[in-house]
Each structure stands twice: as structure tokens, then as C-alpha cells.
Amino acid sequence: MNPIFGTPAATGARDAEWDQQEAAFGRLITSDEVDTSHGPILYLDDVTVSFDGFKALNKLSLTVERGELRCIIGPNGAGKTTMMDVITGKTRPDSGQVFFGQRMDLTRMREAQIAHAGIGRKFQKPSVFESHTVFENLELAMKTDKRARHSLFAELTAAQRKRIDEVLEIVVLGAHAGKLAGLLSHGQKQWLEIGMLLMQEPLLLMLDEPVAGMTDDETARTAELLERLSGDHSIIVVEHDMDFVGSIARTVTVLHEGSVLAEGTMSQVQSDERVVEVYLGR
Amino acid sequence: MIGRIVGLYGSRGWLGVGAFLLLFGIALPLLSALGGPVHVSGYYIALLGKIMCYAMVALALDLIWGYTGILSLGHGLFFALGGYSLGMYLMRAIGHEGVYQSDLPDFMVFLDWKAYPWYWAGTDSFWYAAALVVLVPGLLAFVFGFFAFRSRIKGVYFSIITQAMTFAFMLLFFRNNTGFGGNNGFTDFKRILGYTISQPSTKAVLFAITAFTLVFALLACRYVVTSKLGRVLVAIRDAETRLMFSGYDTLWYKLFVWTLSAVLCGIAGALYVPQVGIINPTEMSPANSIEIAIWVAVGGRGSLVGALLGAFIVNLAKSWFTVAFPEYWLYFLGLVFILVTLFLPRGVIGAVETWRKRRDSRAGVAALGAKVAMTGMAGGAR
């Protein structure tokens, strides 16, 4: 089993095999298990990313604890999306460290490996597989062996069907299971994408503007859902909707020009003069 | 597994497959080989045999373009490589019956070569040549695909590179020194596995084998696109980034379907050469590969049966047109492509489906109306 042939498998035996292989290649990734016994689940230290001289991230340091629900706000161009790109492996930082748990160095992993290790990402623009049904969308996202040769012969087990049905209930799309995802409303697509993240069984969920385009009712239900999910999952929410952030946030981080400007509770952050100046005051 | 294969098509689909095999796999070849009252002329056997090979290429392109969203404009290359691979065996099977009555093919005698170049080694064996039919296009596609997909080359850039690749190979094969007969290519075949190639019975058998291979290819493709892997391919087409962040390493999916597609083309090319009796570098010309894309577009991208239909429709039209109005064929082909793009974005098969849906919904509305009328009457009677 070569690492370039796919992402690590879900089963225990395969994990052991994978570990040995990885050790043999002398990489830093030593386990599929995310070790948070001695600290945070996500650790960014001194991360810098520049595009043609423009520093999208400038010595950004940030930690997220296990089970935390963290909101990140900041004006346009503050580096929120770039930060997510770095964490999910889409962009490689010029310098700095990014660790998932104690041992997983995210700067050395490919997108699919990172997703498999337990980081799920929801995009700003709802991104679902439009010519697949809602059910198939969830099936594709499900945590399982995602290598090509497995997919060619894969059949859904009863337990997997049950899991899909459960998530369908959670995201209230049970009545639309057989509908093409492209035909869903904007809010339903957002929920389907959250459902797809849940199917991945991630340890860390990153949501980029999850309530954009949702009705007040849908927004309230999303807040409720995120509350319920935090604890078991660590969640990072990037959002512009201040009411929504206020309703869910325990800790808010404000980004500005690629680094952390302030961090604290919503009221602390709102009374911070620098924050008011760059962001809230506008 | 058996249940999965039976479930590939519904009863109507299997009926279609059976009817095709009965007609193309058994009836037509028998009628042409035996003669008798209802004789099928060699012309039609040659024409339909050729089109079945093209249909297999259309299937292959549909896998990578229609389902995975990667347009290859170099599929003619894989087709030609499969043809050349078997052609090497056919050239050696000529034996001493060439013009120069030498051990070597005529074109090598002409170049004053004394022995076969190293890459011709072993090609006197049919089975080795048959293995090359799969291995040569498969290996080239795998290596090319690995670097292209790993560098995340997509869309029009990928199409242009494939087009350039087939053009480069065409120039290479045009050279006499490449050792594949230069611009004349391979022709004047005498026999295959000991059977005289010009005999109607040999042609009929080749025709039947092509029909069965085409059906096998269709079922294999159907298996792929209805598997979870097939759903991943469509997801690559629609939202590749989403898929990567869901934990799929799309490189291996693309590489699998790309290589499979090339191998299918190679097999089609190998079936084409003994039936048509010639293979030369014009098969690798960029225009040929573009024409393949037109077949698929006309028939309907993302539908296997659509791709088959497209290959049959365009090539039957071509064989009629090039006889009736030889100068205008290319204009007509261009016009068809424009019209299909404008008015039938999902090809002929898409148009048929839309028509069927509309008919069904109309029938549904009528049935509902009748039902409402009936209950209304029943209510009135009460």
C-alpha cells in the first residue's frame, strides 16, 4: 500500500498497515488517530502566506480546543478563506506550522488525506453534487474507504443506509432523498452540505458563511444544529452575520490583514477599540 | 455480483442488447457468409463492422468526457496504436507473399533493412500482438495521465495537450525510419491466425467478434458508470474541489477511467484493422480525434447508448454523403455539430428523453383528468 495510491482506510487493521508504511517513508504523520491528549485540536503558529508579495496571512497564530465552537470574523481580505485553504491543504504556507492534534502536520498532507484525517469543510458558495440525488450526495461523502478500486465494487450496507437516513433526518431533507441536489433551494443546499460534512464524521468542522442566503427560521435552526454538534465536534465558523455570531459564539477571533487582531467573548471583542475601528465601525 | 450484472439494464434494455446481438452478432454475419436467398453484401459488412469499431471508441470517449468531464481530443491516437499493434502481427503473417518475397515486410526491404528492429520482436505471435493492443495504449495513457492529472491540468488545456500528442505521434509515424511503414502504414494483409483475410467467412467471423466485443464493452462501461466509482466520476465533472475535501484522491479515479478509455480504443483499433485492411498515420490526425468528439456530442454526452447512437448516425450519414456529395461532407458535419450544440445540448438521446417525459406527463395529466371526472360523476350520482 503506497500513500500515493489513496487515502488511509477506515478500518483498524488497515490503519496499522498504513502507519507502518508512513513510518517507513520517514514522514511526520505517524498516525491516523488525532492525538489531542496534551492540548488543542488545531494549532497554527506563525503562518505566513503571500501571493505576489501580498501577505494574505501574516504570522497568524491560532489555537482551537477540542469540542470548541469558534467564530472567526473580519473584514474582506482579512485572510479568513486563505486560513481555511491552509488548514485543508489547498494552499501551502510559505512559513509557519499547522498541526492537527499533536502529531499531524497538515502542511505535508494532500487535501484528501486531510479530509480523511477528520477535517470537514463547507464552502462559502454551497457546493454539492448537483446531478446526484440528495441520498447519493450523502453516500459519496460518507466516511469509508475512498480509494478507486474499493469504489468500483462498493455496495451500501444496511448500517450505512441507516446512517444516511439519520443524517437526512438531522438536516431535514428526508422528504427530498430522491431529488436531484441541483433542484434544492439555496438554504436546503447549505443544509445538504452540512449533512455531507456530518457523513464524513469529522473531528473538526470548518464552515464558511453557513447561513448566507438562509431565511431567519433556517438561520435559527442552523444555530441550534451547531450548538448540538459542538462538544462532539470542534467547529470553526467564519461568518458575516453578526446576530448569528452573537447567538452561537463563546469565543470570537477577529482577523485583520492576515493576523489575529483580537480574541475573546462577543462583548469583549465588540468593545475593543481597534476592532471597532477596522471592522464594526464601518 | 451476478445480481449486480443482471441489474445493469432493465428488461427493455436487455431486450435491446439481445436484439442487437441476434442481428449483428449472428444473423448478419451468417447471411453474408452463407450467401443464399437473402444475401448481405460484403460492402455492408465492411461498413457496419467499421462503424461498430467507431462506436466502441465513442463509448470510450463518453466515459472520460460525458461522465468525467475531461474532453480528450486525442483518442484517435489510442485507436491507431491498437491498430498498429495488431497490424505488426498481420504484416508478419504475410510471410513471403509480399512483392519482394522477403522475410521482411515490403517497406523494410524498400528501406534496405536486413532485420526487424528490436520493437518488432515477438510480434509474429498473435497473442503477443494482442497483448500489445491493450498494453501500448494503456501504458501510454497511464503515464501521460499520471503527469497531466497530478499537475491538475484541466479543461481546454488538457484537450489541447491531447490534440498535440496525437499530432506529434502522427508526425513520428509518418517518418519511414520509425519502422511502421511511413505514410503508407500497413496494408495488403493476407491472413489472420491462418485464415485468409479476404474470405467472406473470415470477414463474417471478425464482424461477429466485433459485435460481441462491442456489447461486452457497453456492459463493462455500464458497470463502471453505475458503480459508486461512476458516481464519483460524475462528481469530479460537477464539483471536483468538493470531492477532494470530502476525502477523495481524484487523481486515481481520473487515471483509472482515462486508462480504461484508452484500452477500449486500442481494442477497437485492433478489430478495425483486419476488417478495413489498412492502418496508416492519418488515423492519428487531429481532425479524426475531433470527429470522435462530434459523434459523442451528436448522440448525447453522459449516456452510453447515446454515444453508440451518435457513432452510428454520423458514420452512416458520412458513408451516404461522401458518395452523394463528396465535396460537402465536411461542411455538413460542421453544420450538424453547430446545430446539435445549439438545439440539442444533450444530443439525440437527450431529445428522445425529453420527448418521452413530455408524453408521459401529458398522459399522466390526461389520466388524472379522467380520474377527477370519474370521481366527480360518482359524487354527483350519490
Interface residues (C-beta under 8 A of the other chain):
Chain A: F5 G6 T7 T88 K90 R110 E111 A112 Q113 A115 H116 G120 R121 F123 S127 V128 F129 E130 S131 H132 E136 E139 L140 A141 K143 K146 R147 A148 S151 L152 F153 A154 E155 M196 Q200
Chain B: R4 V224 S227 K228 L229 R231 V232 V234 A235 D238 A239 T241 R242 L243 M244 F245 S246 G247 Y248 D249 T250 W252 Y253 F256
